Amino acid sequence: MVSYKLVKADEPFSPSTTSPRIYLGGQCRGRDWRIEVFQKFERSAVTFINPRRESFVDPEMDPAGHAKQVMWERQALDFCDMGVFWLGEGLSNQAARVEIGYLLGLQKQVLLGAQQGFMGVEHLVGFSGLVVAGSLEALMNRLASLTAGMQAG
């Protein structure tokens, strides 16, 4: 039985990791949307890179710890084949906005979804040209379509 692989925050990256390697960025507070992704893709030959942590380092209280956390996330973005982002409501998700821009600069595939009430979607779309899925289910369907094509080709 094929099963996805998972690289958790702060774990090392292995060059032999199964492709496609998918970074799951975006909303980290509240309900963990990634669990639904893992369930939908439980029998898929993909590697998910999950930056979600139980606690986040305060950059003002622990600059070195925060720098280590950011460096791991940057390495994860360099290592991944594509980024999938689910953005929560309001003006949160500031780090995700930077990560999206970084991946686009690397010319990597980015899939974007945003719940109703996310502020700034017009700005992201205007600069990136990305299509924004309006539900997590729609975002996962787009991911399934792309990963099927990557594994076939």
GITABEL-V729672 format. One record per residue. SS is DSSP state (@ for helix, = for strand, . for the rest). PSI is psi as a letter, one per 30 degrees, with the letter a starting at -180 (* if undefined). BURIAL is + if it has 9 or more other ideal C-beta (glycine too) atoms within 8 Angstrom, else -. Layout:
BEGIN
ss->[SS	SS]
psi->[PSI	PSI]
burial->[BURIAL	BURIAL]
END
This chain:
BEGIN
ss->[.	.	.	.	=	=	=	=	.	.	.	.	.	.	.	.	.	.	.	.	=	=	=	=	=	=	.	.	.	.	.	.	.	@	@	@	@	@	@	@	.	.	.	.	.	.	=	=	=	=	.	.	.	.	.	.	.	.	.	.	.	.	@	@	@	@	@	@	@	@	@	@	@	@	@	@	@	@	@	.	.	=	=	=	=	=	=	.	.	=	.	.	.	@	@	@	@	@	@	@	@	@	@	@	@	.	.	.	=	=	=	=	=	=	.	.	.	=	.	.	@	@	@	@	@	@	@	@	.	.	.	=	=	.	.	@	@	@	@	@	@	@	@	@	@	@	@	@	@	@	@	@	.]
psi->[k	k	k	l	l	k	j	l	k	g	l	l	k	k	f	g	k	k	l	k	j	j	k	i	l	b	k	f	l	a	k	j	f	f	e	e	e	e	e	e	g	f	h	k	i	l	k	k	j	j	f	k	l	e	l	k	k	j	f	f	e	i	e	e	e	e	e	e	e	e	e	e	e	e	e	e	e	e	e	l	f	l	k	k	k	j	k	l	l	a	g	a	h	e	e	e	e	e	e	e	e	e	e	e	e	f	h	l	k	k	k	k	l	k	l	k	f	k	k	g	e	e	e	e	e	e	e	f	g	k	k	k	k	f	l	e	e	e	e	e	e	e	e	e	e	e	e	e	e	e	f	e	*]
burial->[-	-	-	+	+	-	+	-	+	-	-	-	+	-	-	-	+	-	-	+	+	+	+	+	+	+	+	-	-	-	-	-	+	+	-	+	+	+	-	-	+	-	-	+	-	+	+	+	+	+	+	-	+	-	-	-	+	-	-	-	-	-	-	-	-	+	-	+	+	-	-	+	+	+	+	+	+	-	+	+	+	+	+	+	+	+	+	+	-	-	-	+	+	-	-	+	+	-	+	+	+	+	+	+	-	-	-	+	-	+	+	+	+	+	+	-	-	+	-	-	+	-	-	+	+	-	-	+	-	+	-	+	+	-	-	+	-	+	+	+	-	+	+	+	-	+	+	-	-	+	-	-	-]
END
